[in-house]
Amino acid sequence: MDDQLLSEDELLLKNTIKDFADNTIAPRAAHHDETGEFPWENMRGLAEMGLFGLGIDEEYGGSGGTNRQVAIVVEEIARACAATATTYGAHLFLCLHFIQMYGTDGQKRQFIPPLVKGETIGAFALTEPDSGSDAAAMHTTATGSDGSYLLNGSKTFITNADEADVLIVMASVDRSLRARGIIALIVEKDSTGLSINPLHGKMGIRASSTAEVVFDNCAVPMENRLGDEGAGFREAMEVLNGSRLTIAAQSVGIAQAAYDSALAYVQQRRAFGQRLADFQGLQWMLVDMATSIETARLLTHKAATLRDNGLPYITTASMAKLHASKVAVECADKAVQMHGGIGYFAPTDAERFYRDAKVMEIYEGASEVQRLIIARNIIPREESGN
Ligand SMILES: Cc1cc2nc3c(=O)[nH]c(=O)nc-3n(C[C@H](O)[C@H](O)[C@H](O)COP(=O)(O)OP(=O)(O)OC[C@H]3O[C@@H](n4cnc5c(N)ncnc54)[C@H](O)[C@@H]3O)c2cc1C
C-alpha cells in the first residue's frame, strides 16, 4: 500500500523497521546467503524491537497489533533479507501464533514469554516425505500411553527445526480418519526419541535453516496437546490461512528489492551513449514491475484488513499469496535481465533475489493449492441430485 494510505502509527512502524532493515539486516544478507549461517543477530535484533510479540496478547508478554502491521513488518524484513523473513515467519506466525490461538492458559504462560523474548526459537512441523500438499495423508503417528503420546515417523523441510526449542508437530492418532484423526502437539527439543537432521543445498533463502525431524518413540506429555484430539488438522489449516498473508508480504518485499536494485542499476549503467534507464524497452519493464508490485501489496493489505475486521479473508489471502509470489518471481527475473551478465553473478543482489523468490510459490501451500482453495470458494458447487 502506498505510504499515503497508511495510518500515522503504521507509517511510524514502517519507518522504524525500514531503518533496522536497511542499516542492520540488508548489509549482512549477502554474507548469510553465501555462508548459510543462521541469522542469529537479525533475530536477536527483531526480538529486542519487540517484533516477536506482534499479534501476541500483552498478558503473555506480546505487544498485540494488527495483521496490517504484520504485513508492513514482514515486507520490510523480506526486502532486506528473505531468509530472515522466513526464519521470523516460522518462529512467530507458525509456532507462536499457533500456541496463542489454541493453547490453554497454562501452555501460553509456559511457552509464549520465552519465545517472545527470543530466549527460545519455534518451528512448525507438518510436511512429511510422502505428504506435502496432501498433508492429511501424513504417516507420523501418535499413540497414547501412560499420560503421553509416543510419536513415530518423520517430518521434512522444517524451517528452524535445528535451532528450535519448541516445535508444533502434527501427528495422527488414527490414520483411517485422515484429517479428523490428527492432533497438534508442542514438542520440546530435549524430548527423548527426537532427532533433527539439517538439510543442505537449498536454491535460495539459504540462511534460513531447514531440517528433517525424526520421531522414534518420542514421548510427549498429553498435556502438551493443542486443542482437542482430532482438531489438529483444522487448527494447522487455520494457522496457515493467517500466515499465508505473511508469505504474500514476503513476496512483495522481494519484488520491491528486485525493483529497487534494477532501478538503481539502469540509472548508472550506460550503453550506446546513454543511460540504460533512457531505453524505452527497459522503462516498460520497470513500469510493469512497479504496477504488479502495487497490485500485490494492495491485495496483501486487503487480506490483512479483512482479517483485522473479522471479515472473511481466506480467499483474498490465497489470492494475495498466489499473485504476490508470481510477482516476486517475475520481478526478480526482470531485475537479473536488466543487470545483464553481472546480474548472473554473486554478490549482485539480483541473482540472490532470483533464487530467493522461487520458494514463495512453493511453501505454505504451493500456487496450485492456492488455486484449489480459490476455486472452491469462488465457483458455486453443483446442487446434489442434479
Ligand atoms: C525452504 C522450505 C521451507 C519449508 N518450511 C516448512 C515448514 O517450516 N514446515 C512445514 O511443515 N513445511 C515446510 N515446507 C514444506 C512445504 O510447505 C511443501 O514443500 C509444500 O507444501 C509442497 O509440498 P510437497 O513438497 O510435498 O510437494 P507435493 O505436494 O508433492 O507437490 C508437488 C507439485 O504438485 C502440485 N500439486 C499437488 N497436489 C496438487 C493438486 N491437487 N492439483 C494440482 N497440483 C497439485 C504442487 O502444487 C506441486 O507443484 C518447506 C518447504 C521448503 C522448500
Ligand as a Chemical Component Dictionary entry (heavy atoms), coordinates in Angstrom:
data_LIG
# 
_chem_comp.id                   LIG 
_chem_comp.type                 NON-POLYMER 
_chem_comp.pdbx_formal_charge   0 
_chem_comp.three_letter_code    LIG 
# 
loop_
_chem_comp_atom.comp_id 
_chem_comp_atom.atom_id 
_chem_comp_atom.alt_atom_id 
_chem_comp_atom.type_symbol 
_chem_comp_atom.charge 
_chem_comp_atom.model_Cartn_x 
_chem_comp_atom.model_Cartn_y 
_chem_comp_atom.model_Cartn_z 
_chem_comp_atom.pdbx_ordinal 
LIG C1  C1  C 0 12.514 -23.970 2.051  1  
LIG C2  C2  C 0 11.284 -24.665 2.524  2  
LIG C3  C3  C 0 10.838 -24.470 3.827  3  
LIG C4  C4  C 0 9.710  -25.150 4.291  4  
LIG N1  N1  N 0 9.319  -24.996 5.598  5  
LIG C5  C5  C 0 8.314  -25.772 6.086  6  
LIG C6  C6  C 0 7.978  -25.726 7.489  7  
LIG O1  O1  O 0 8.539  -24.953 8.279  8  
LIG N2  N2  N 0 7.024  -26.583 7.950  9  
LIG C7  C7  C 0 6.356  -27.448 7.119  10 
LIG O2  O2  O 0 5.520  -28.201 7.613  11 
LIG N3  N3  N 0 6.647  -27.496 5.785  12 
LIG C8  C8  C 0 7.611  -26.679 5.262  13 
LIG N4  N4  N 0 7.924  -26.736 3.924  14 
LIG C9  C9  C 0 7.208  -27.679 3.063  15 
LIG C10 C10 C 0 6.289  -27.019 2.032  16 
LIG O3  O3  O 0 5.193  -26.440 2.664  17 
LIG C11 C11 C 0 5.929  -28.105 0.996  18 
LIG O4  O4  O 0 7.095  -28.365 0.260  19 
LIG C12 C12 C 0 4.778  -27.671 0.108  20 
LIG O5  O5  O 0 3.586  -27.618 0.825  21 
LIG C13 C13 C 0 4.605  -28.613 -1.101 22 
LIG O6  O6  O 0 4.548  -29.939 -0.682 23 
LIG P1  P1  P 0 5.491  -31.046 -1.384 24 
LIG O7  O7  O 0 6.881  -30.524 -1.398 25 
LIG O8  O8  O 0 5.264  -32.356 -0.742 26 
LIG O9  O9  O 0 5.001  -31.094 -2.891 27 
LIG P2  P2  P 0 3.826  -32.026 -3.459 28 
LIG O10 O10 O 0 2.643  -31.946 -2.575 29 
LIG O11 O11 O 0 4.381  -33.354 -3.764 30 
LIG O12 O12 O 0 3.500  -31.264 -4.821 31 
LIG C14 C14 C 0 4.331  -31.344 -5.976 32 
LIG C15 C15 C 0 3.689  -30.469 -7.052 33 
LIG O13 O13 O 0 2.384  -30.969 -7.363 34 
LIG C16 C16 C 0 1.432  -29.929 -7.179 35 
LIG N5  N5  N 0 0.160  -30.476 -6.693 36 
LIG C17 C17 C 0 -0.053 -31.223 -5.562 37 
LIG N6  N6  N 0 -1.356 -31.510 -5.429 38 
LIG C18 C18 C 0 -1.988 -30.925 -6.478 39 
LIG C19 C19 C 0 -3.355 -30.862 -6.930 40 
LIG N7  N7  N 0 -4.342 -31.422 -6.206 41 
LIG N8  N8  N 0 -3.632 -30.183 -8.062 42 
LIG C20 C20 C 0 -2.652 -29.592 -8.779 43 
LIG N9  N9  N 0 -1.345 -29.612 -8.417 44 
LIG C21 C21 C 0 -1.027 -30.272 -7.287 45 
LIG C22 C22 C 0 2.048  -28.977 -6.165 46 
LIG O14 O14 O 0 1.487  -27.709 -6.222 47 
LIG C23 C23 C 0 3.496  -29.020 -6.622 48 
LIG O15 O15 O 0 3.662  -28.163 -7.720 49 
LIG C24 C24 C 0 9.017  -26.014 3.418  50 
LIG C25 C25 C 0 9.449  -26.187 2.099  51 
LIG C26 C26 C 0 10.563 -25.529 1.641  52 
LIG C27 C27 C 0 11.003 -25.739 0.231  53 
# 
loop_
_chem_comp_bond.comp_id 
_chem_comp_bond.atom_id_1 
_chem_comp_bond.atom_id_2 
_chem_comp_bond.value_order 
_chem_comp_bond.pdbx_ordinal 
LIG C1  C2  SING 1  
LIG C2  C3  SING 2  
LIG C2  C26 DOUB 3  
LIG C3  C4  DOUB 4  
LIG C4  N1  SING 5  
LIG C4  C24 SING 6  
LIG N1  C5  DOUB 7  
LIG C5  C6  SING 8  
LIG C5  C8  SING 9  
LIG C6  O1  DOUB 10 
LIG C6  N2  SING 11 
LIG N2  C7  SING 12 
LIG C7  O2  DOUB 13 
LIG C7  N3  SING 14 
LIG N3  C8  DOUB 15 
LIG C8  N4  SING 16 
LIG N4  C9  SING 17 
LIG N4  C24 SING 18 
LIG C9  C10 SING 19 
LIG C10 O3  SING 20 
LIG C10 C11 SING 21 
LIG C11 O4  SING 22 
LIG C11 C12 SING 23 
LIG C12 O5  SING 24 
LIG C12 C13 SING 25 
LIG C13 O6  SING 26 
LIG O6  P1  SING 27 
LIG P1  O7  DOUB 28 
LIG P1  O8  SING 29 
LIG P1  O9  SING 30 
LIG O9  P2  SING 31 
LIG P2  O10 DOUB 32 
LIG P2  O11 SING 33 
LIG P2  O12 SING 34 
LIG O12 C14 SING 35 
LIG C14 C15 SING 36 
LIG C15 O13 SING 37 
LIG C15 C23 SING 38 
LIG O13 C16 SING 39 
LIG C16 N5  SING 40 
LIG C16 C22 SING 41 
LIG N5  C17 SING 42 
LIG N5  C21 SING 43 
LIG C17 N6  DOUB 44 
LIG N6  C18 SING 45 
LIG C18 C19 SING 46 
LIG C18 C21 DOUB 47 
LIG C19 N7  SING 48 
LIG C19 N8  DOUB 49 
LIG N8  C20 SING 50 
LIG C20 N9  DOUB 51 
LIG N9  C21 SING 52 
LIG C22 O14 SING 53 
LIG C22 C23 SING 54 
LIG C23 O15 SING 55 
LIG C24 C25 DOUB 56 
LIG C25 C26 SING 57 
LIG C26 C27 SING 58 
# 
